């Protein structure tokens, strides 16, 4: 009904609403226009712009009125969004493309890491939208650089410990170095040899 305050609709699925809008300061910025262009950052991807739109589409807004009755929209989200490889794969984006896309968006100041996430309990990485892209120009140093992914091997209880070959663990250890080695000769030299008849021959003479 007219005049009734509308609440922001709860987003379903991966957090997208019915649509979004892109401010002109974003799509007219040198940083946005350089997305996907080789040599503009340490890593570029042809789908960086699409990934940015995915992030923008996860924002939440509510329509409000000011004292004069003029309607406007205000953000109601926490500015922490997830964008997983699984979600991107459902749109035909490979993990390699996605990694380069994250790197480029971080490099040019569109996003920052709010929570790096983890390997356990479905702890997703979270990103925040930032506006450092407004000051970035081609040739400028990166705004943010993503940390490299941790080793994907066995990891113990979330501590980042990697299973290592046992020969590396035991190398140089005084006890483990003897495992599998043949026993010392002093232990086996008298085994199986007949004992001298000292009781019979001791002191006997012809």
JOWOZI-V369629 format. One record per helix or strand. SS is the DSSP state (H for helix, E for strand). FROM is the first residue (numbers start at 0). TO is the last residue. If there is no record, write none. Layout:
ss | from | to
SS | FROM | TO
SS | FROM | TO
//
This chain:
ss | from | to
E | 5 | 5
E | 11 | 11
E | 15 | 15
H | 23 | 26
H | 29 | 32
H | 47 | 56
E | 60 | 64
E | 70 | 74
E | 80 | 80
H | 84 | 88
H | 94 | 106
E | 110 | 114
E | 125 | 128
H | 131 | 134
E | 154 | 154
E | 161 | 161
H | 165 | 169
H | 175 | 177
H | 184 | 187
H | 197 | 200
//
